[in-house]
Every structure is written in C-alpha cells, then in structure tokens.
Amino acid sequence: MNMELSETLQSVVDDLSENYSEHLIDVYQSTGDTFIRLQPDSIVEVCKYIKNEHHFIYLADILGADRFTSEERFEVIYNIVSLRDRERLFLKVWLEEEEPTVDSITDVWQSASWHERQVYDMFGVRFNNHPDMRRIYMPEDFDYYPLRKEFPLLGIPGSIELPSSTPDTE
C-alpha cells in the first residue's frame, strides 16, 4: 500500500490487516477518501469491530452500484464516520448478479434499515436478517429494479399504473 493515510485511518487499516487479513481484498484511496473492500460474509463482523474498537459510530449512508460486469456485478458501499476523529471510511462489498445478497448490519447500526431497503428497492440486493425487508419507493409487486443498468431510461410501459395526464371533463 503506497498511500498517505491519517494516523487514525492507518491504525484502522493496520488493525484490520492484522485481525481480518483473510477478509480484506483491497485498500485504496480515491479523491481523498479511503476505501476498504471486504469479503461479503465478513461485513457485519468488521463493522462491529470498527465501531467498537475504532469509534466509527456514525453510519452516514449505504449506497448501491451496478458495476455492469459479468462477475461481482453489484456493489454495496458503507459510508461510516468517526465523529471523534473526524474521519470518514468507505467499506465495500461486491456481489454476484444472480441473487445478490449480503448480511444486514442493522444489528450494528439501526439506521442501516432504511438505507438497506433503498438499495434493495433500486438494485435488488437482499440483506439477510433485515427486520423489514420490503420495498420503500416502488410497489411491492413491481418486478424490476430501476437503478440497474438494463432498466430502460423511460421505464417499462405498463409496468406500473400512472395517473391520467388529462383532466377529467364532465
């Protein structure tokens, strides 16, 4: 790793390298932020560890991304912050296209519930052990995930009933 990290972030990376080396895939910096890519099955354990041992107590966001690749197509990105040290860290997992699933981190941060539901609703990534895994924007019976790359820009005609665009005349 040839990068300039703050003392706090270097401590986190060193600690994870020592205690979770088999779960770390990559550590890199981009646009001034630090990213740690993990094996998907370790996300809950690593989040608990970083929260408890390194005081990254604030989950700012969870994002989804469609990498549109033949392997490990979907990405889930966890944006966590140490308010004490004023540092931000991004944890990432890549998931396969067929049945993308990862464990929920709602036991670590309750606020993850809404973020995970949003990623599920827009990308189709399911979060195991989520307390309320249902759609948040789209109707429950909607068969598509609007932020996947193959979803048409104009939507799918007839997939959802739209209100009339002309006023009723009586």
PAMIDO-514384 format. One line per 2 residues: number of its first residue (from 1); their letters; for each residue x negated, y negated, z negated of C-alpha. Coordinates in Angstrom, 2 decimals, decimal comma, padded with zeros to 5 digits. Layout:
BEGIN
NUM = a = X Y Z ~ ...
END
This chain:
BEGIN
1 = mn = 000,00 000,00 000,00 ~ -001,60 -003,19 001,17
3 = me = 000,70 -005,90 -000,15 ~ 000,80 -008,71 -002,65
5 = ls = 003,31 -007,93 -005,39 ~ 004,08 -009,88 -008,51
7 = et = 002,88 -008,34 -011,75 ~ 006,42 -007,20 -012,57
9 = lq = 007,07 -005,58 -009,20 ~ 003,64 -003,98 -009,15
11 = sv = 004,42 -002,48 -012,56 ~ 007,70 -001,05 -011,23
13 = vd = 006,06 000,39 -008,11 ~ 003,17 001,90 -010,13
15 = dl = 005,58 003,35 -012,68 ~ 007,82 004,88 -010,01
17 = se = 004,79 006,23 -008,15 ~ 003,65 007,93 -011,33
19 = ny = 007,02 009,23 -012,56 ~ 009,03 009,70 -009,37
21 = se = 006,41 010,29 -006,67 ~ 008,37 013,18 -005,14
23 = hl = 011,39 010,86 -004,69 ~ 009,58 007,86 -003,17
25 = id = 009,49 007,74 000,61 ~ 008,23 004,23 001,30
27 = vy = 007,40 000,94 -000,41 ~ 007,04 -002,19 001,68
29 = qs = 007,57 -005,92 001,77 ~ 009,53 -007,86 004,34
31 = tg = 010,45 -011,56 004,35 ~ 009,07 -011,89 000,83
33 = dt = 011,21 -009,12 -000,66 ~ 010,16 -005,70 -001,92
35 = fi = 011,88 -002,56 -000,66 ~ 011,62 000,95 -002,07
37 = rl = 013,06 003,79 -000,02 ~ 014,08 006,83 -002,04
39 = qp = 015,35 010,35 -001,53 ~ 019,17 010,03 -001,74
41 = ds = 019,50 012,63 -004,51 ~ 017,39 010,50 -006,88
43 = iv = 019,27 007,19 -006,68 ~ 021,17 007,50 -009,99
45 = ev = 018,13 008,64 -011,96 ~ 015,87 005,92 -010,52
47 = ck = 018,50 003,20 -011,05 ~ 018,90 004,21 -014,70
49 = yi = 015,15 004,22 -015,15 ~ 014,59 000,82 -013,52
51 = kn = 017,46 -000,70 -015,51 ~ 016,38 000,71 -018,87
53 = eh = 012,59 000,57 -018,54 ~ 012,08 -002,49 -016,35
55 = hf = 015,11 -004,63 -017,24 ~ 016,62 -004,85 -013,76
57 = iy = 020,02 -005,24 -015,39 ~ 021,93 -007,06 -012,65
59 = la = 023,31 -005,28 -009,59 ~ 023,81 -008,14 -007,15
61 = di = 025,12 -006,12 -004,23 ~ 025,26 -002,82 -002,38
63 = lg = 025,08 -003,02 001,39 ~ 025,67 -000,55 004,16
65 = ad = 023,99 -000,44 007,55 ~ 024,42 001,64 010,65
67 = rf = 020,92 002,25 011,98 ~ 022,48 003,99 015,03
69 = ts = 019,75 006,61 015,13 ~ 020,00 010,35 015,77
71 = ee = 018,65 011,16 012,30 ~ 019,38 009,45 008,99
73 = rf = 021,82 007,11 010,70 ~ 023,31 005,31 007,71
75 = ev = 021,52 003,21 005,14 ~ 022,69 002,13 001,70
77 = iy = 020,77 -000,78 000,18 ~ 020,95 -001,65 -003,53
79 = ni = 020,07 -005,27 -004,38 ~ 019,02 -005,39 -008,05
81 = vs = 017,66 -008,24 -010,11 ~ 015,66 -008,65 -013,30
83 = lr = 017,10 -011,80 -014,81 ~ 014,41 -011,78 -017,49
85 = dr = 011,54 -011,69 -015,00 ~ 013,36 -013,49 -012,18
87 = er = 012,52 -010,74 -009,71 ~ 014,56 -009,01 -007,01
89 = lf = 014,13 -005,46 -005,76 ~ 015,88 -003,54 -003,00
91 = lk = 016,32 000,22 -003,26 ~ 017,27 002,04 -000,08
93 = vw = 018,52 005,49 000,88 ~ 019,06 006,85 004,39
95 = le = 021,90 009,29 005,03 ~ 022,74 011,66 007,85
97 = ee = 025,50 010,86 010,33 ~ 027,59 013,94 009,55
99 = ep = 029,39 013,41 006,23 ~ 027,17 010,65 004,81
101 = tv = 027,31 010,95 001,02 ~ 025,28 009,75 -001,94
103 = ds = 025,93 009,76 -005,68 ~ 027,75 006,79 -007,17
105 = it = 025,82 004,51 -009,52 ~ 028,97 003,32 -011,33
107 = dv = 027,68 005,02 -014,49 ~ 024,66 002,70 -014,34
109 = wq = 026,47 -000,49 -013,27 ~ 030,28 -000,59 -013,40
111 = sa = 030,23 -003,40 -010,85 ~ 029,00 -000,87 -008,28
113 = sw = 032,58 000,34 -007,91 ~ 033,74 -002,46 -005,61
115 = he = 030,51 -002,52 -003,62 ~ 030,60 001,24 -003,04
117 = rq = 034,24 001,08 -001,97 ~ 033,38 -001,62 000,55
119 = vy = 030,53 000,47 002,03 ~ 032,88 003,45 002,19
121 = dm = 035,64 001,44 003,87 ~ 033,42 -000,15 006,50
123 = fg = 030,88 002,65 007,20 ~ 032,46 005,88 005,92
125 = vr = 029,74 006,58 003,35 ~ 031,27 008,53 000,47
127 = fn = 029,99 008,11 -003,08 ~ 030,13 011,29 -005,17
129 = nh = 031,62 010,91 -008,67 ~ 033,07 007,48 -007,88
131 = pd = 036,00 006,78 -010,23 ~ 038,29 005,38 -007,49
133 = mr = 037,01 006,26 -004,00 ~ 039,61 004,70 -001,74
135 = ri = 039,69 002,06 000,94 ~ 039,52 -001,56 -000,11
137 = ym = 040,36 -003,50 003,10 ~ 041,76 -001,05 005,62
139 = pe = 044,92 001,06 005,17 ~ 044,29 004,47 003,59
141 = df = 045,46 006,26 006,76 ~ 043,12 004,29 009,05
143 = dy = 040,90 006,83 010,81 ~ 037,99 004,53 011,69
145 = yp = 035,15 002,61 010,07 ~ 034,94 -000,91 011,55
147 = lr = 031,24 -001,64 010,96 ~ 029,97 001,50 012,65
149 = ke = 028,18 000,66 015,90 ~ 030,54 002,73 018,05
151 = fp = 033,62 000,83 016,84 ~ 034,88 -001,39 019,71
153 = ll = 034,49 -005,14 019,21 ~ 038,16 -005,71 020,00
155 = gi = 039,29 -002,85 017,78 ~ 041,21 000,24 018,82
157 = pg = 044,55 -000,59 020,44 ~ 047,46 000,85 018,50
159 = si = 045,33 001,99 015,56 ~ 046,96 -000,49 013,21
161 = el = 050,27 -002,32 013,45 ~ 049,76 -006,03 013,98
163 = ps = 052,30 -008,77 013,29 ~ 054,07 -010,29 016,26
165 = st = 052,29 -013,26 017,82 ~ 055,52 -014,90 018,94
167 = pd = 058,05 -016,45 016,58 ~ 061,45 -014,86 016,17
169 = te = 064,15 -016,66 018,13 ~ 067,75 -016,33 017,08
END
